[in-house]
């Protein structure tokens, strides 16, 4: 259930492709972004090939192919906010690293690549060994900043090959909080609203976290992110993930368990 919460939350933050709001800074341009991408790789023989400009809820990105994955460069700030290394996924079937060693590798990479990681109140909210079946496995570590009990958009995700210790992928999001952090809707009220999205559910467990999410292009919203589990009906899981505007009470997303 926790894994579904994290993935769905990251979808709100990162994956939803929509037109980005205009930023106060002018775009840095493809050539400058390419230089920053190659500097990030820290490999003299690495090349970054421009592929496209992509607009997400978080902003506008120049996307480069490296022959070994992709790099997303923030078009306004030049910060590398997402990178994948395809070759690092190889030979990931055998688990040679224990959880502690993999976490140490992930944390070291986060501290190197994410500005201010050590100074922020970053909390490790997920550490899992994720199986991809025949494609192998990876350790996944997710840190988010928490202020006054509220998760902010500041997020770091590092995935590690459990056999070689290589970094498979990295996400580093850093934004200033621009919305109020005081909810109008209490936790109990949020749980009641969430239960209403699944008529007849017999709740067996639920979590509710206050979280600042980009629910519209360039717009932060204080939300309740609720995961709700109910008694199964036959072999079908009941419940799912619900995202609620913590100030207006509006249901923003419902994602039932499959």
N, C-alpha and C positions, 0 to 999 in steps of 0.2 A: 504494500500500500504506500509506503514511504517513497519507493522508487517512482511510482506513478505521479505522486505529488511533485517530486523534483523535476521530472521530465516535463510535466505539464506547465510548471512554473517557468522553466527555461524556455518553453515554447512561447509563453507570453512575452518574455524578455527579448528573445533572440530570433526565433524562427519565423514569426508571422511577417510575411512580405507585404508591405503596404507603402504608399507614397510617404516619404519622410517630410517632416516639417522643415522649413527653411531655417538654417542655423544662423547665429549671429556672425560666425566666421565664414569667410569665403573658402571654397574648396581649395585644397593645396595643390591639386593637379596630379595627373597620372605620373609624370616623371619624378616628382618629389616623393610620391607614394611608393614608387618602385624602389627608390634609393632606401627608403625606410624599411621596406620589406626585406631587401637584401642585407641590410645592416642587422635586422632581427635574426636572420638565419645564421649570421656569424660564420659563413662559409665562403671563402674567396671564389670558389668555382660554382657557387649556386647562382642560378638565374631565375628571375621572376618575369613571367610573361603576362601582360594585362589581358584579362578575359572579359570583364564586364563591370559596370557600375550597378550596384544593387541597393535598393532602399528598403530598410527595415524599420520597425517601430522605434528602435534606438537611434537611427540615423542613416546616413548615406555612407556606402563603402565602395572602395576600389578593390576588386577581387583579382588576385593574381594566381596563376598556376605556376608551380615550381618544378614540374616533372615528378615530384614526390609528394604532391598534395596541393593545398590551397592556402593563401594568406588573405585575410580581410583587413584592409587598412582603413581606419576612420577617415573619411574624405575631408573632415573639418579640422581634426586635431593631428592626424598623422600617426595616431597610436595604433599598434597592431592589436586587434581585439579578438582575433580567431585565427588559428593555424592548425593544419593537419599534416601528419607525416605518414604517408601510405606505407613506406618501406618498414616503418617501425611496427607495423601490425603483423609482420611475418614471424613465424616460429613462436606463436603465442599460445600454443596448446598446453605446454608443460608449465606447471606452476613451480618456479624455482625461487621466487622472492616471497618472503612472508609479508604480512600486512604492514608491519612496522618499517621494513626496508623500503617497500613501495611508497609508503606515505612520506618517508624522509626524502626520497627522490622527487616526489611531486611537490613537496613543500619547498625544497631547494630551487626547483624550477620556477615556482610561483614567486619566491622572493627575488629571484634574478630578473624576471620579466615583468612583474606587476609593480609599478611604482607605488611605494608607500605601504606595501603589504604588511611589513612588520609593525608599522605605526598604527594601522587601522585595527578596529575591533573585529577582526575576521574570525568567524567561528566555523569550524569544520562541521557541516550539517549532514554530510553523507560520505561514507567510505565503504565501497562495495567491490566485490569481485564479480564482474559482469560476464556471463557466458554468452558467446555468439554462435554456439553450436559448432559446426564444422569450420567456421571462420576463426575460431580461437576464443580467447578471453582477454579481458583487460581490467586492471584496477581503476576505479573511478573515484576521484576525490573532489568534493565541492565545498568551497568556503563562501560564506556571505557575511557581509558586515551587518551588525545588529546595533541599532541606536534606540535607547529607551524601550527596549523590547520589540522593536520593529525591524524586520529585515529590509535592508536598503537594496537598490539596484547593484551595488558594488559586489561583484561576483567573480570568483576564480574557479575554473574547472580544469583539472589536469587528469588525463588518462595515461596509464602506464602499462607497458607490456610486462606481464607477470613472469615472463621467462628471461628476458634480456634486460629489463629495467629501462628501456628506451621510452621517451615521451612520445605517445601516440597522437595526442591532440591537446590543445590549450585554448581556453577562452578566458579573457580578462576584460571585464566591464567596469568602468569607473565613471560615476556620474554624481554630481551634487544633488542632494535631496531638495526638491522644489515644491513639495506639497506638505500640508499639515500632517503631523504624526499622531493626532488625537482623534480616535474614532468616535462617531456619533452612535454607532451600533455596537452593543456589548457582545462579548463572546457568546453568551447564551442566546441572544437574539439572532446572531449569525448562524448558530447551529440550528435554530428553529427554521430560519429561512432556507437553509441547506436541506433540511429534512423534507421541506415542502416541495423540493424538486423531484423527490422520489416517493410518490403517493403510496401509502401502505407499507413503507419500509419499517422493519423492526431493527432498530439500530443496536449493533453490538459493539461498536467502537467508533470514535471520531477524534480528529485533531483539528485545531483551528489556529492559524498563525497570522498575525498582522504583517503585511508585506507591501512595500512600495513597488508597483508594477507599471510598465509602459503599456497601458491598455489602448491607447490611441497614439498615432505618430507624434513623438515629441512631448507627450502629455503623461505626467506621472499621476497615479491614483493610489491612494491608501486603500488597501483591500484586505478582506479576510479570505485567506486561502484555506478551504475546509476539505478534509478528506473524511468521507463517511462510509462506514461499512455496515451492511445489514445482514440478517440471517439469509442464507442462500435459499432460492426457490428452485427446487430440483438441484441441478448442478450449476445453476447460473448465479454468479456473484451479484449481490445487490449493493447499490450505492455508487460512489465515484468521487470525482473532484469537482468542487464548486468554488468559483471565485466571485466574491461579493464586494461591491463598493462599500467601504467601511463607513463612509459618511452619508451617502445617499440611500444606502440599503438596496441598490439595484443589483440584480444578478447579472454578472458580466460573462460568465462561462459555465457550462455544465458539461462534464466529460464522464459519462457512465463507465463503469468497469465493463470490459469486454468478456 
